[in-house]
Amino acid sequence: MKGRKTGGRVAGTPNKVTASIKEAVTEAFEKAGGVDYLVKLAAEDPRTFCGLVGKVIPLQVDAKLDGPLTVQVLKLAGSDADNPASK
């Protein structure tokens, strides 16, 4: 049947490369000091630490809208030359 999956790995199963990379990163994390390393990183390089947190912890939004949604776009002060996105 068209659109019906047959064969292959079970849905949600990571491929071998992804599994290998996750295993290598986990081993490197443990060798670097684990939690102690993360605490040190947070103190010495908070920007990198926050970037890591943003990648590792999933974004979850649990919201209920009872009215219309309003989106406001603000233009920050400064010239377009300072904005890398404008190039």
DSSP file (Angstrom, degrees, kcal/mol; ACC not computed):
  #  RESIDUE AA STRUCTURE BP1 BP2  ACC     N-H-->O    O-->H-N    N-H-->O    O-->H-N    TCO  KAPPA ALPHA  PHI   PSI    X-CA   Y-CA   Z-CA
    1    1 A M    >         0   0    0      0, 0.0     3,-1.3     0, 0.0     2,-0.2   0.000 360.0 360.0 360.0 142.4    0.0    0.0    0.0
    2    2 A K  T 3   +     0   0    0      1,-0.2     3,-0.1     3,-0.0     0, 0.0  -0.498 360.0  15.1 -70.6 134.9    1.2    3.5   -0.8
    3    3 A G  T 3  S+     0   0    0      1,-0.2     2,-0.5    -2,-0.2    -1,-0.2   0.363  96.0 118.2  85.8  -5.9    2.2    5.5    2.3
    4    4 A R    <   -     0   0    0     -3,-1.3     2,-0.3     2,-0.0    -1,-0.2  -0.842  63.6-128.7-100.0 128.5    2.4    2.5    4.6
    5    5 A K        +     0   0    0     -2,-0.5     2,-0.4    -3,-0.1     3,-0.0  -0.556  29.4 178.2 -76.9 130.7    5.8    1.7    6.0
    6    6 A T        -     0   0    0     -2,-0.3    -2,-0.0     0, 0.0     0, 0.0  -1.000  48.7 -10.1-132.2 137.2    7.1   -1.9    5.6
    7    7 A G  S    S+     0   0    0     -2,-0.4     2,-0.0     1,-0.1     0, 0.0  -0.129  82.2  92.7  73.3-172.9   10.4   -3.2    6.8
    8    8 A G  S    S-     0   0    0     -3,-0.0    -1,-0.1     2,-0.0     2,-0.1  -0.169  84.9 -35.5  78.5-176.4   13.3   -1.2    8.1
    9    9 A R  S    S-     0   0    0      1,-0.1     3,-0.1     4,-0.1     2,-0.1  -0.366  74.4 -87.0 -79.0 161.2   14.0   -0.4   11.7
   10   10 A V    >   -     0   0    0      1,-0.1     3,-2.1    -2,-0.1    -1,-0.1  -0.394  55.4 -92.3 -66.5 140.2   11.3    0.3   14.2
   11   11 A A  T 3  S+     0   0    0      1,-0.3    -1,-0.1    -2,-0.1    -3,-0.0  -0.263 112.9  25.3 -54.6 135.1   10.2    3.9   14.4
   12   12 A G  T 3  S+     0   0    0      1,-0.3    -1,-0.3    -3,-0.1    -2,-0.1   0.293  86.3 128.1  92.6 -10.1   12.2    5.9   17.0
   13   13 A T    <   -     0   0    0     -3,-2.1    -1,-0.3     1,-0.0    -4,-0.1  -0.701  59.9-127.2 -81.3 122.9   15.2    3.6   16.9
   14   14 A P        -     0   0    0      0, 0.0    -1,-0.0     0, 0.0    -3,-0.0  -0.355  25.5-109.2 -68.8 149.9   18.3    5.8   16.3
   15   15 A N     >  -     0   0    0      1,-0.1     4,-2.3    -6,-0.0     5,-0.2  -0.252  33.4-101.2 -72.7 170.0   20.6    4.8   13.4
   16   16 A K  H  > S+     0   0    0      1,-0.2     4,-2.4     2,-0.2     5,-0.2   0.865 120.3  51.9 -63.4 -38.6   24.0    3.3   14.1
   17   17 A V  H  > S+     0   0    0      2,-0.2     4,-2.6     1,-0.2    -1,-0.2   0.940 110.9  47.6 -64.8 -46.3   26.0    6.5   13.5
   18   18 A T  H  > S+     0   0    0      1,-0.2     4,-2.5     2,-0.2    -2,-0.2   0.920 112.8  49.0 -59.9 -44.6   23.8    8.5   15.9
   19   19 A A  H  X S+     0   0    0     -4,-2.3     4,-2.1     1,-0.2    -1,-0.2   0.902 111.7  49.4 -62.4 -41.3   24.1    5.8   18.6
   20   20 A S  H  X S+     0   0    0     -4,-2.4     4,-2.3     2,-0.2    -2,-0.2   0.903 111.5  48.4 -65.0 -41.8   27.9    5.7   18.2
   21   21 A I  H  X S+     0   0    0     -4,-2.6     4,-2.7     2,-0.2     5,-0.2   0.923 111.1  50.0 -65.7 -43.7   28.2    9.4   18.4
   22   22 A K  H  X S+     0   0    0     -4,-2.5     4,-2.3     1,-0.2    -1,-0.2   0.903 111.3  49.6 -61.2 -40.4   26.0    9.6   21.6
   23   23 A E  H  X S+     0   0    0     -4,-2.1     4,-2.2    -5,-0.2    -1,-0.2   0.914 111.9  47.9 -64.4 -42.9   28.1    6.8   23.1
   24   24 A A  H  X S+     0   0    0     -4,-2.3     4,-2.5     2,-0.2    -2,-0.2   0.907 112.3  48.6 -65.2 -42.4   31.3    8.7   22.3
   25   25 A V  H  X S+     0   0    0     -4,-2.7     4,-2.6     2,-0.2    -1,-0.2   0.905 111.1  50.9 -64.8 -41.0   30.0   12.0   23.7
   26   26 A T  H  X S+     0   0    0     -4,-2.3     4,-2.1    -5,-0.2    -2,-0.2   0.915 111.5  47.6 -62.2 -43.3   28.8   10.2   26.9
   27   27 A E  H  X S+     0   0    0     -4,-2.2     4,-2.3     2,-0.2    -2,-0.2   0.912 112.6  48.6 -64.9 -42.5   32.3    8.6   27.4
   28   28 A A  H  X S+     0   0    0     -4,-2.5     4,-2.0     2,-0.2    -2,-0.2   0.898 109.7  53.0 -64.0 -40.3   34.1   11.9   26.7
   29   29 A F  H  X>S+     0   0    0     -4,-2.6     5,-2.7     2,-0.2     4,-0.6   0.918 110.4  47.1 -60.1 -45.0   31.7   13.7   29.2
   30   30 A E  H ><5S+     0   0    0     -4,-2.1     3,-0.8     1,-0.2    -2,-0.2   0.910 112.8  48.5 -64.5 -42.5   32.5   11.1   31.9
   31   31 A K  H 3<5S+     0   0    0     -4,-2.3    -1,-0.2     1,-0.2    -2,-0.2   0.803 106.8  57.5 -68.5 -28.6   36.3   11.4   31.3
   32   32 A A  H 3<5S-     0   0    0     -4,-2.0    -1,-0.2    -5,-0.2    -2,-0.2   0.618 132.5 -85.7 -77.6 -12.5   36.1   15.2   31.4
   33   33 A G  T X<5 -     0   0    0     -3,-0.8     3,-1.3    -4,-0.6     4,-0.4   0.416  49.0-134.6 123.7   0.0   34.7   15.1   34.9
   34   34 A G  T 3><S+     0   0    0     -5,-2.7     4,-1.8     1,-0.3     3,-0.3  -0.291  83.8   2.4  60.3-128.9   30.9   14.7   34.4
   35   35 A V  H 3> S+     0   0    0      1,-0.2     4,-2.4     2,-0.2    -1,-0.3   0.878 132.7  57.2 -61.2 -40.4   28.9   17.0   36.6
   36   36 A D  H <> S+     0   0    0     -3,-1.3     4,-2.2     1,-0.2    -1,-0.2   0.889 105.7  51.6 -59.3 -38.6   32.0   18.7   38.0
   37   37 A Y  H  > S+     0   0    0     -4,-0.4     4,-2.7    -3,-0.3    -1,-0.2   0.916 109.3  49.6 -63.3 -43.0   33.1   19.6   34.5
   38   38 A L  H  X S+     0   0    0     -4,-1.8     4,-2.5     2,-0.2    -2,-0.2   0.888 109.6  51.2 -64.6 -38.8   29.7   21.2   33.8
   39   39 A V  H  X S+     0   0    0     -4,-2.4     4,-1.7     2,-0.2    -1,-0.2   0.925 112.5  46.4 -62.9 -44.2   29.8   23.2   37.0
   40   40 A K  H  X S+     0   0    0     -4,-2.2     4,-2.6     1,-0.2     5,-0.3   0.909 112.1  50.9 -64.1 -42.7   33.3   24.4   36.1
   41   41 A L  H  X S+     0   0    0     -4,-2.7     4,-3.1     1,-0.2     8,-0.3   0.906 107.6  53.2 -61.5 -42.4   32.1   25.2   32.5
   42   42 A A  H  < S+     0   0    0     -4,-2.5    -1,-0.2     1,-0.2    -2,-0.2   0.876 114.2  42.5 -60.8 -38.2   29.1   27.2   33.8
   43   43 A A  H  < S+     0   0    0     -4,-1.7    -2,-0.2    -5,-0.2    -1,-0.2   0.891 123.7  34.8 -75.6 -40.7   31.4   29.3   36.0
   44   44 A E  H  < S+     0   0    0     -4,-2.6    -2,-0.2     1,-0.2    -3,-0.2   0.787 135.1  16.8 -88.3 -29.3   34.2   29.9   33.5
   45   45 A D     X  +     0   0    0     -4,-3.1     4,-2.2    -5,-0.3     3,-0.4  -0.530  63.2 168.7-145.6  71.6   32.3   30.1   30.2
   46   46 A P  H  > S+     0   0    0      0, 0.0     4,-2.8     0, 0.0     5,-0.2   0.798  77.3  59.8 -60.5 -29.8   28.6   30.7   30.9
   47   47 A R  H  > S+     0   0    0      2,-0.2     4,-2.0     1,-0.2     5,-0.1   0.943 109.2  42.1 -64.2 -46.4   27.8   31.5   27.3
   48   48 A T  H  > S+     0   0    0     -3,-0.4     4,-2.2     2,-0.2    -1,-0.2   0.908 114.4  52.4 -64.9 -42.0   29.0   28.0   26.1
   49   49 A F  H  X S+     0   0    0     -4,-2.2     4,-2.5    -8,-0.3    -2,-0.2   0.928 109.9  47.6 -60.3 -46.0   27.2   26.4   29.1
   50   50 A C  H  X S+     0   0    0     -4,-2.8     4,-2.4     1,-0.2    -1,-0.2   0.867 109.7  53.8 -65.6 -35.5   23.9   28.1   28.3
   51   51 A G  H  X S+     0   0    0     -4,-2.0     4,-1.2    -5,-0.2    -1,-0.2   0.906 109.8  48.0 -62.6 -41.2   24.3   27.1   24.6
   52   52 A L  H  X S+     0   0    0     -4,-2.2     4,-2.3     2,-0.2     3,-0.5   0.925 110.5  50.7 -64.3 -45.3   24.7   23.5   25.7
   53   53 A V  H  X S+     0   0    0     -4,-2.5     4,-2.5     1,-0.2    -2,-0.2   0.908 107.9  54.1 -59.1 -42.3   21.7   23.7   28.0
   54   54 A G  H  < S+     0   0    0     -4,-2.4    -1,-0.2     1,-0.2    -2,-0.2   0.790 113.5  42.2 -63.8 -28.2   19.6   25.1   25.1
   55   55 A K  H  < S+     0   0    0     -4,-1.2    -1,-0.2    -3,-0.5    -2,-0.2   0.806 119.7  41.0 -85.4 -32.7   20.6   22.1   22.9
   56   56 A V  H  < S+     0   0    0     -4,-2.3    -2,-0.2    -5,-0.1    -3,-0.2   0.875 103.5  64.8 -88.4 -40.1   20.2   19.4   25.5
   57   57 A I  S  < S-     0   0    0     -4,-2.5    -1,-0.1    -5,-0.3     3,-0.0  -0.759  87.8-125.0 -89.9 121.1   17.1   20.3   27.4
   58   58 A P        -     0   0    0      0, 0.0     2,-0.5     0, 0.0    -3,-0.1  -0.297  21.4-113.0 -66.4 147.0   14.0   20.2   25.1
   59   59 A L        -     0   0    0     -5,-0.1     2,-0.5     2,-0.0    -5,-0.0  -0.686  37.3-174.7 -79.7 123.8   11.8   23.3   24.8
   60   60 A Q        -     0   0    0     -2,-0.5     2,-0.5     2,-0.0    -3,-0.0  -0.983   9.1-173.3-124.8 126.2    8.5   22.6   26.4
   61   61 A V        -     0   0    0     -2,-0.5     2,-0.6     2,-0.1    -2,-0.0  -0.974   4.1-178.2-119.5 120.5    5.6   25.0   26.2
   62   62 A D        +     0   0    0     -2,-0.5     2,-0.3     2,-0.0    -2,-0.0  -0.852  29.1 146.8-117.8  92.4    2.5   24.2   28.2
   63   63 A A        -     0   0    0     -2,-0.6     2,-0.5     2,-0.0    -2,-0.1  -0.935  37.5-156.4-133.3 150.8    0.1   27.1   27.4
   64   64 A K        -     0   0    0     -2,-0.3     2,-0.6     0, 0.0    -2,-0.0  -0.990  15.3-151.6-125.7 122.1   -3.6   27.6   27.0
   65   65 A L        +     0   0    0     -2,-0.5     4,-0.1     1,-0.1    -2,-0.0  -0.829  18.2 175.3 -97.1 123.5   -4.7   30.6   25.0
   66   66 A D  S    S+     0   0    0     -2,-0.6    -1,-0.1     2,-0.1     0, 0.0   0.466  70.3  20.0-101.2  -4.4   -8.0   32.0   26.0
   67   67 A G  S    S-     0   0    0      1,-0.1     2,-0.0     0, 0.0    -2,-0.0  -0.729 103.9 -45.8-145.5-167.6   -7.8   35.0   23.6
   68   68 A P        -     0   0    0      0, 0.0     2,-0.5     0, 0.0    -2,-0.1  -0.341  51.9-122.3 -70.8 151.8   -6.1   36.1   20.4
   69   69 A L        -     0   0    0     -4,-0.1     2,-0.5    -2,-0.0    -4,-0.0  -0.839  25.2-162.5 -95.5 126.3   -2.3   35.8   20.0
   70   70 A T        -     0   0    0     -2,-0.5     2,-0.5     2,-0.0     0, 0.0  -0.942   2.7-162.8-113.0 128.0   -0.5   39.0   19.4
   71   71 A V        -     0   0    0     -2,-0.5     2,-0.5     2,-0.0    -2,-0.0  -0.943   5.3-165.1-110.4 127.4    3.1   39.0   18.0
   72   72 A Q        -     0   0    0     -2,-0.5     2,-0.5     2,-0.0    -2,-0.0  -0.956   4.3-157.5-116.0 125.3    5.1   42.2   18.4
   73   73 A V        -     0   0    0     -2,-0.5     2,-0.4     2,-0.0    -2,-0.0  -0.898  10.7-162.8-103.9 124.0    8.3   42.7   16.4
   74   74 A L        -     0   0    0     -2,-0.5     2,-0.6     0, 0.0    -2,-0.0  -0.881  11.1-145.1-108.5 136.3   10.7   45.2   17.8
   75   75 A K        -     0   0    0     -2,-0.4     2,-0.1     0, 0.0     3,-0.1  -0.895  22.7-135.6 -98.4 122.1   13.5   46.8   15.9
   76   76 A L        -     0   0    0     -2,-0.6     2,-0.0     1,-0.1     0, 0.0  -0.451  26.5 -98.7 -76.5 148.8   16.6   47.3   18.1
   77   77 A A  S    S+     0   0    0     -2,-0.1     2,-0.2     0, 0.0    -1,-0.1  -0.341  80.2  73.8 -64.9 145.9   18.4   50.6   18.0
   78   78 A G  S    S-     0   0    0     -3,-0.1     2,-0.1    -2,-0.0     5,-0.0  -0.549  82.4 -67.2 130.3 164.6   21.6   50.6   15.9
   79   79 A S    >   -     0   0    0     -2,-0.2     3,-1.3     1,-0.1     4,-0.2  -0.439  37.8-117.9 -84.4 159.6   22.5   50.7   12.3
   80   80 A D  G >  S+     0   0    0      1,-0.3     3,-1.3     2,-0.2     6,-0.3   0.725 111.3  72.0 -65.4 -21.3   21.9   47.8    9.8
   81   81 A A  G 3  S+     0   0    0      1,-0.3    -1,-0.3     5,-0.0     6,-0.0   0.778  94.1  54.3 -64.5 -25.3   25.7   47.6    9.4
   82   82 A D  G <  S+     0   0    0     -3,-1.3    -1,-0.3     1,-0.1    -2,-0.2   0.556  92.4  85.7 -83.0  -8.0   25.8   46.2   12.9
   83   83 A N    X   -     0   0    0     -3,-1.3     3,-1.5    -4,-0.2     4,-0.2  -0.840  60.2-164.2-101.3 109.5   23.3   43.4   12.0
   84   84 A P  G >  S+     0   0    0      0, 0.0     3,-1.2     0, 0.0    -1,-0.2   0.779  88.7  63.9 -61.9 -25.6   25.0   40.3   10.4
   85   85 A A  G 3  S+     0   0    0      1,-0.2    -5,-0.0     2,-0.1    -2,-0.0   0.710  92.9  62.7 -71.6 -18.9   21.6   39.2    9.2
   86   86 A S  G <         0   0    0     -3,-1.5    -1,-0.2    -6,-0.3    -6,-0.1   0.520 360.0 360.0 -84.4  -4.0   21.3   42.2    6.9
   87   87 A K    <         0   0    0     -3,-1.2    -1,-0.2    -4,-0.2    -2,-0.1   0.437 360.0 360.0 -93.7 360.0   24.3   41.2    4.9
